[in-house]
């Protein structure tokens, strides 16, 4: 198994220390998100990561097609590839908190695919057509993997067609993972691709605690955010039991996006997911919590499902100490070796 981790940035002096600890710990990839109203710009963050690390891949997981032009994104990515020595990956989704907080609609599936292909082509030095205009980067090029965060059947099918990688945020469960794999394979087959060439990364929200139950309780706000993101457009084809549909619809209606992924402001979202009786169901699909021994057990369960790549989100007070503990207890158990990253 390969493990990645990420953080969102509000203080770059702290982030430089974070990067040093993360690289020393042995993570295979270091990521950040894109939500301009909630934390610092991801391209600036990745520039710092490119210059402060040497081994792990770096990536934005994930951005959206609505707040930037594809030529602007591609130019930034080529620059980041130069700075990082080709370690950059770029993730996309239709857009969530970044757009809700500025009153912009999410991208359609078609727009997501068009944007992904345009960015990919521009980075590779190609001339691409975008809304009636021919675009090309005249100053440089560097092929860049474009990934998609995909929770529904249509987006997973699209990812199978055009993406170099896919990020699944609600798939630490056999049924959901099987559905995603089927959709990816169908998309790949439709254009003659080999689905085995697509990297699949699953998200795991992590919370150290004396017990698993206590850790899950602390992550109720994150469970609400994940559910809102996964089910926001529709509920079909995502392995949601019929009896839970009304509760999920109510969560979507009442979710506070201004506090997305912001623990200090997310009490209402935490109470909401508990009130609606969704905690246990959602935790099985997305959470790793408890003491280190339970982390390893949970990752073994993931490994048994065929999961090979995990992005662990750190919901902890002290991320530096958490990464040191992760390096001590988890990475050796799965044969992590910095030379193989």
N, C-alpha and C positions, 0 to 999 in steps of 0.2 A: 504494500500500500504506500501511496504517496500522500503527504499531508501539506496543505497550504494554510495560511492564516492571513488575516487582514485587520485593518483598523481604519477608523475615520479620524481626520486630523483637525484639531483646532489650535494646536501649539506645535510649531515646527521644531523648536528646540527639543521638546519631549519626543517628537517623532524620530529625530536622528538617533536618540538613545534606543527607542523602540526597534529601529532597523538593525542596530548593532546586536541587540539581544536576539532578535528573530533570526538573523543570519547565523549567528553562533549556535543557536538551538538546532539548526539543521532542517528548517522547513523548505520544501521544494519550490514554493511560490509565495510571494507576498502581495497582497491585494489592497485595494481601497474601493469605495463606492462613489457614486456621482449623485449628489443631492445638494445643489448650490445654496439652498436656504438653510441647510442644517449643518454643513461642515465645509471645509476648505476645498478648493478646486482640485479635481482628481489628476489633471494633467500636471499641475504644479507639484502635487504630491508625488507623482510618478517620476518627475524629474529629480526630485530629492532622492527617491529610492534608487534611481538609476546610478546616481553619483555616489551614494553611500553604501552600496552593496556590490558584490562581484559575482556571486554564484547563483542565488535563486532567481527564477523567473519573476517578473513583476507584472501586475495586471490590474485593469479597472474592471471590477465585477459588481455592478454593471452600469453602463451609461444608457442613453436613449437617443432616438433619431430626431427629437423635436427641439432641442435647445441649441443645436449646432449644425452647421452645414457640413456635408461629407468631406468637402475639400479642406475645410478648417481642421476637422478631426484627423484626416489622413496626414496633413502637414505636421500636426503635432506628434502623431505616431511615428512618422519617419524620423523626426528629431529625437524622440525617445529611444528609438532603435539605435541611433548613433550613440547616444549617451550610455545606453545599457549594454552595448555589444550584441544586440539582437535578442534580448531577453523579454521583450514586451509582448503581452497579449491584450486584446481589447474585447470586452464583453458588451453586449447590447440586450436590451429588452424593450418592450413597448413604452416603458416609463411609468413610474409610480410617484413617490413622494416629491421628486424633483419637479414634476409637472403639477401635481395637486397644489403645491405651495405657491405656484405662480399663475394658477388658473388656465393651464394649457392642457388640451386633451391628449390622451395617450395615442401613440402611433397604431395604425391598423397593422394586421399581419402583412399585407402587401407592402406597406410603407417600410416596415421593419426589414423585409427581404430586400427591397430596392436599396435601402440605405446600407445594409451590410455588404451587398455586392459592390456598390459604388466605393465604399471605403477600402474594401479588399483590393479592388482593381487599381485604385489610385495609389495605394501603398506599393503595389507591385510594379508601378511605372506605366500602367496602361492609360489610354484615353477612354473615359467612360461618358455615357450620356446620362444627364441628370436634368429632368424637367425641361427638355428642349435645348439644353446647353451641353456642349462638349467640354469636359473637365480634364485637366492633366496637371500633375505637379511638375513644374519645370526646373526645380532646384535639386531634386533628389528623389530616391525611392528606396524602399526596403520592405520586402514581403512581411506582412504582419498577420498572425492568426486572429481571426474574428470569431468570437464565441457568442452564443445566445443563452440567456436565461429563459427556460421554456418549461412551463408547468402544464399547459393544455395540449390537446391532440393536434390542433392546427399549427401551433408554434413549434411543437416537437417535430411535426412532419416537415415544416420549413427548415428547421435546424438540420434535419437529415439531408435536405437538399443542398444547403449552401454554407453551413457553418463548419468551422474547423474544430469546434468544441461546443459542448453544451453544459449548462449549469442547472442542476435540479435542486430546488430548495425545499422540497417536501417529500423526499423519496427514500428515507431510511426504513422502508417497509416493502415487503416482497410484492404486494399487489400493485402499489403505485409504481414501483421500479419496473415491473414487468410491462405495465401499460406504456411507460415512457420508452422502453426499449423497442416495443412493437412499433410505436409511432415513428421513432427515429429510423428504424430499419425500413419502414414503408417509404419514408421520404427519400432515403438514400437510394433505394431500389428504383424509385420513379425516375431518377436521373442517371442511373448507372453507376452510382458511387458504392464504395465498400463501406458499410456502416462501421466496420472495425477501424477505419481511419479517423473516426471522430472521437476526440477525447471526451469522456463523460466524467464530470466532477459533481459530487453531491455535497450539499451544504449541511453542516451540523452546528447547531447553536449550542455552545458549551457553557456550563456554569458549575464550577467547583463548589462543593458543599459537603457537609458531614454525611448526608444521605441523598439518594437520588430524588426522593420526593421533595426535599427541601430545595434542591437545585431547580427542579421543575417549577416549584412555586415561585421562585425568584424570576423565572423566565416567562411568566404569564404575559407580560407586555409584548415580548418577542413572538410568542405564539399567536397573539392577536395580529401583529404586523404580518407574519408569514401567511396566515389564513386570508387576511385582506388582500394580499398580493396575489396569492394563488387562485383565489376564487372570485376576484373582483369583476371579471367580464362575464363568466358563466360557470356553472357547476358541473357540466356534463363531461364525461370521459376522464374524470380525475379521481375515480375511486372513492367518491364521497357517498356514504350510506344515505338512503332516502330519509331515514328518520332524523338525520342531522341537517338536512337542507334548510328548514326554517331557522334554525339557530345561526347558520352561516349567513343567511340573507340578512338577519338582524344585525350580526356583527359588521357586515359590510355597510349597512346603513348608518351605524353609530360610531364607526372607527374614526379616531382623531389623527389625521395624517400629519398635523403640525408637530406631533410628538413621536413620529415614526423613528424607531431605533434610537430613542433618546430616553434612557431609563429614568433620569431625574425628573422627567415630565410625563411619564407614561402610566401613572396610577389608574387613570380612568380606563385605559385600554386593558390593563391587567385585570381590573375588576370585571370588565365586560366579558372577557373570555371565560372567566370563572362562572359568572352569573349564567352564561348560556350553556354551561356544561360541556365545554369543548376541550378542556385542558388535557385530559388523558389521551383523547383521540389524536390531537395535534402533536403532543409530545412524542408519541410513538413514531411519528413520521419525520421529526426534525431535531430532537434534542439528545444531547449527551450530557449527563449531569451526575453529581455525586462525588465520591472520593476517587483517587487515581485508579484503584483496582477496578472500579465500575467503568471507568473510561475504557480501559483495555478490554473488558468483557463486551461492552457495547460495540467497540470497533471490531471485535472478533465476529459479532453478530452481523455487522455490515459486510465484513470480508466474506462471510458464508453466503451472502446474497450475491456475491460477485462484484461488489463495489471495490474499485481499485484506487480511486482518487477522492480525497475528502478535503473540503475547505472548512476549517473550524473557525467559527465566529466567537470572539472572546467577550463574554458578558461577565466581566469581573472588575473588581475595584483596582486591582494591581496587575496589569497585563504583563509587565516585565517578569514578575514572580511566577505568573501562570505559565509563561513560555518556558521558563527554566524548569518548572515541574513537568511540563509536557515532554521536554527533551529528556528528562531523567526517567520518567515512568512509561511513556508511550512509544517514542520513536525507537528505542532499542528493542522493544517487544515485537516490532514489525520490520526489523532488519534495516532501518533507515541508515543510509550511509551517504554523507555529503558528496562523495566521489561519484555516486550514481545519479545525482539529481539532474 
